Structure formats: C-alpha cells, structure tokens
C-alpha cells in the first residue's frame, strides 16, 4: 500500500510538471493544449491511449468551462485518480495566473509597445497552424476508426459550422445526443445477444 501511494505521488509530481510546462508555453487556449497533452501523455509517457485522449478532448470541449482545464481534469483523473485531477488542474492554472499577474503590473507599458503587438500577431498565426494540425490529426483518427456515424457527424458538424448560421452549442448537443443514442443501441444489442 505504501508503495502504491509513493508511486502515485511520483506520478502526480510528473503530472504537475508536465501540465505546468505545457500550460506555461502554450498560447491559444484549449484547442492548442490538447495536441500537446496528447504528445506528452500518449506518445512520450504512454499514460493514455490515443483513443482515450480523443474522447477526453471531445468531452472537454463539450463541457462548460475552459477546454484546457477540463482536459487536464479528465487526463489527471485517468492517470492518477482524484489527486491526479487536482494536481493537473493546479499545473494547468498556475502558469497563466502567474503570467497574467506579472503582465497586469506592466499593462500600460505592454499596451503601447509595437514589438509586443507584432509578437502577439505572430502568435495568432502560430495558433492557427496548431489548431489546423489538431483538426487534421483528430479528424484522421475518426476516419481511420471507420465508424460511419462518427464520420458523418464530423462531416456534418464541419459543414454546419462553416455553411449554416448555426450556433456551435447546437452542433455539440446534436452530436452528443447522436453518440449517446448509438451507444445505447450498441448496449441494447449486446444485452439481447446474452
């Protein structure tokens, strides 16, 4: 029991450092932090499977609150239980809190500086590229899954968001209901077989 607690403690420290690092050097919010979490937690640490991270990203984006914090809570809980969730949230929230505290002290100097304004415009371009990478990567995972409903929902959601004046919340609700219905049908069929 003591070894499990010590192992979980070490994992929580690594989790805190990973989320702190990701959050400290990520600009652009939750849509940018998700692929970095995937790289760190799935590819490097092997704490999560890619499909788990994809599911967590979907839940984090459809839940109220900041996507980065939601994803951290889910990943932290999956990796190390409740202590992991709390550790991951602390690691995710602390860097922006510290950075914004420092920036607020020097806001008037930053606001008028043309170099800072140019850097922020450059960061916007970088954030756009990272978001495009997320769309291609996660969309590719959906296509490779060969689940017809998931592919249709993804295509329909893109089409609705780009072509129709539909609020994204309605798209998320529709996709969530469709996914829940599909899951219910699968469970119903499995129970009938037994």
C-alpha positions as CSV (number, residue, x, y, z in Angstrom):
1,X,0.0,0.0,0.0
2,X,2.8,2.4,0.9
3,X,4.5,1.6,-2.5
4,X,1.3,2.4,-4.4
5,X,1.0,5.7,-2.5
6,X,4.6,6.6,-3.3
7,X,4.2,5.6,-6.9
8,X,1.1,7.7,-7.2
9,X,2.9,10.6,-5.5
10,X,5.8,10.4,-8.0
11,X,3.3,10.2,-10.9
12,X,1.4,13.3,-9.5
13,X,4.7,15.2,-9.4
14,X,5.5,14.2,-13.0
15,X,1.9,15.1,-14.0
16,X,2.2,18.5,-12.3
17,X,5.5,19.3,-14.1
18,X,4.1,18.1,-17.4
19,X,0.9,20.2,-17.2
20,X,2.8,23.2,-15.8
21,X,5.3,23.0,-18.7
22,X,2.5,22.6,-21.3
23,X,0.4,25.4,-19.9
24,X,3.4,27.8,-19.4
25,X,4.5,27.5,-23.1
26,X,1.1,27.2,-24.8
27,X,-0.6,30.2,-26.4
28,X,-4.1,29.9,-27.8
29,X,-6.1,28.1,-25.2
30,X,-7.6,24.6,-25.0
31,X,-7.6,23.8,-28.7
32,X,-3.8,24.1,-28.7
33,X,-3.2,22.4,-25.4
34,X,-5.0,19.2,-26.4
35,X,-2.4,18.1,-29.0
36,X,0.4,18.9,-26.7
37,X,-1.2,16.8,-23.9
38,X,-1.6,14.0,-26.5
39,X,2.1,14.2,-27.3
40,X,3.2,14.3,-23.7
41,X,0.7,11.8,-22.2
42,X,0.2,9.4,-25.1
43,X,3.4,9.5,-27.2
44,X,6.1,10.2,-24.6
45,X,4.8,9.0,-21.2
46,X,2.4,6.3,-22.5
47,X,0.0,7.1,-19.7
48,X,-3.0,7.3,-22.0
49,X,-4.1,5.7,-25.3
50,X,-4.8,8.0,-28.3
51,X,-8.4,7.0,-28.3
52,X,-8.7,7.9,-24.6
53,X,-7.2,11.3,-25.3
54,X,-9.5,11.8,-28.3
55,X,-12.5,11.0,-26.1
56,X,-11.3,13.3,-23.3
57,X,-10.8,16.1,-25.8
58,X,-14.4,15.7,-27.1
59,X,-15.7,15.7,-23.5
60,X,-13.5,18.7,-22.5
61,X,-14.7,20.7,-25.5
62,X,-18.4,20.0,-24.9
63,X,-18.3,20.6,-21.1
64,X,-18.7,24.1,-19.6
65,X,-15.5,25.8,-18.7
66,X,-12.1,26.2,-20.2
67,X,-11.1,23.4,-22.5
68,X,-7.5,23.2,-21.1
69,X,-8.8,22.8,-17.5
70,X,-11.4,20.3,-18.5
71,X,-8.9,18.2,-20.4
72,X,-6.5,18.4,-17.5
73,X,-9.1,17.2,-15.0
74,X,-10.0,14.3,-17.2
75,X,-6.4,13.3,-18.0
76,X,-5.2,13.8,-14.4
77,X,-8.1,11.7,-13.0
78,X,-7.4,8.9,-15.5
79,X,-3.7,8.9,-14.8
80,X,-3.7,9.2,-11.0
81,X,-7.2,9.4,-9.7
82,X,-8.5,12.4,-7.7
83,X,-5.0,13.5,-6.6
84,X,-4.0,13.4,-10.3
85,X,-7.0,15.6,-11.3
86,X,-6.2,18.2,-8.6
87,X,-2.5,18.1,-9.5
88,X,-3.2,18.5,-13.2
89,X,-5.6,21.4,-12.7
90,X,-3.1,23.2,-10.5
91,X,-0.3,22.7,-13.0
92,X,-2.6,24.0,-15.8
93,X,-4.0,27.0,-14.0
94,X,-0.8,28.2,-12.2
95,X,1.2,29.4,-15.2
96,X,-1.5,31.7,-16.7
97,X,-2.3,33.0,-13.3
98,X,1.4,33.9,-12.7
99,X,1.9,35.3,-16.2
100,X,-1.3,37.5,-16.1
101,X,-0.3,38.8,-12.6
102,X,3.0,40.0,-13.9
103,X,1.5,41.4,-17.2
104,X,-1.1,43.3,-15.2
105,X,1.6,45.1,-13.3
106,X,3.1,46.4,-16.6
107,X,0.0,46.6,-18.7
108,X,0.3,50.2,-19.8
109,X,3.9,49.7,-21.0
110,X,2.9,46.5,-22.9
111,X,-0.2,48.0,-24.4
112,X,1.7,50.7,-26.3
113,X,4.7,48.7,-27.3
114,X,4.7,47.9,-31.1
115,X,7.1,44.9,-30.7
116,X,4.7,43.2,-28.2
117,X,1.8,43.9,-30.6
118,X,3.8,42.3,-33.5
119,X,4.7,39.3,-31.4
120,X,1.1,38.7,-30.5
121,X,0.0,38.9,-34.2
122,X,2.7,36.3,-35.0
123,X,1.4,34.1,-32.2
124,X,-2.0,34.2,-33.7
125,X,-0.7,32.8,-36.9
126,X,1.1,30.0,-35.0
127,X,-2.0,29.2,-33.0
128,X,-4.0,28.9,-36.3
129,X,-1.4,26.4,-37.6
130,X,-1.6,24.3,-34.4
131,X,-5.4,24.3,-34.5
132,X,-5.3,23.1,-38.1
133,X,-2.9,20.3,-37.0
134,X,-5.3,19.2,-34.3
135,X,-8.2,19.1,-36.8
136,X,-6.2,17.0,-39.3
137,X,-4.8,14.7,-36.6
138,X,-8.0,14.1,-34.7
139,X,-10.1,14.0,-37.8
140,X,-7.8,11.4,-39.3
141,X,-8.3,9.3,-36.2
142,X,-12.1,9.5,-36.7
143,X,-11.8,8.5,-40.4
144,X,-9.4,5.6,-39.5
145,X,-11.9,4.3,-37.0
146,X,-14.2,3.5,-39.9
147,X,-17.3,4.2,-37.8
148,X,-19.8,5.6,-40.3
149,X,-21.8,7.6,-37.8
150,X,-18.7,9.3,-36.4
151,X,-17.5,10.2,-39.9
152,X,-21.0,11.5,-40.9
153,X,-21.2,13.5,-37.6
154,X,-17.8,15.0,-38.2
155,X,-18.5,16.0,-41.8
156,X,-21.9,17.3,-40.9
157,X,-20.6,19.3,-38.0
158,X,-17.9,20.9,-40.2
159,X,-20.5,21.7,-42.9
160,X,-23.0,23.2,-40.4
161,X,-20.3,25.3,-38.7
162,X,-19.0,26.6,-42.0
163,X,-22.1,27.0,-44.1
164,X,-25.0,27.5,-41.8
165,X,-25.7,30.2,-39.2
166,X,-25.9,27.5,-36.5
167,X,-24.5,28.1,-33.0
168,X,-21.8,25.6,-32.2
169,X,-23.6,24.7,-28.9
170,X,-26.4,23.2,-31.0
171,X,-23.9,21.2,-33.1
172,X,-22.3,19.8,-29.9
173,X,-25.7,18.9,-28.4
174,X,-26.8,17.2,-31.6
175,X,-23.6,15.2,-31.9
176,X,-23.7,14.3,-28.2
177,X,-27.3,13.0,-28.5
178,X,-26.4,11.1,-31.6
179,X,-23.4,9.5,-29.9
180,X,-25.5,8.6,-26.8
181,X,-28.2,7.0,-29.0
182,X,-25.5,5.0,-30.8
183,X,-24.0,3.9,-27.5
184,X,-27.5,2.9,-26.2
185,X,-28.3,0.9,-29.3
186,X,-24.9,-1.0,-29.0
187,X,-25.6,-1.8,-25.4
188,X,-29.2,-2.9,-26.2
189,X,-27.9,-5.2,-29.0
190,X,-25.3,-6.7,-26.6
191,X,-27.9,-7.4,-23.9
192,X,-30.2,-9.1,-26.5
193,X,-27.4,-11.4,-27.5
194,X,-26.9,-12.6,-23.9
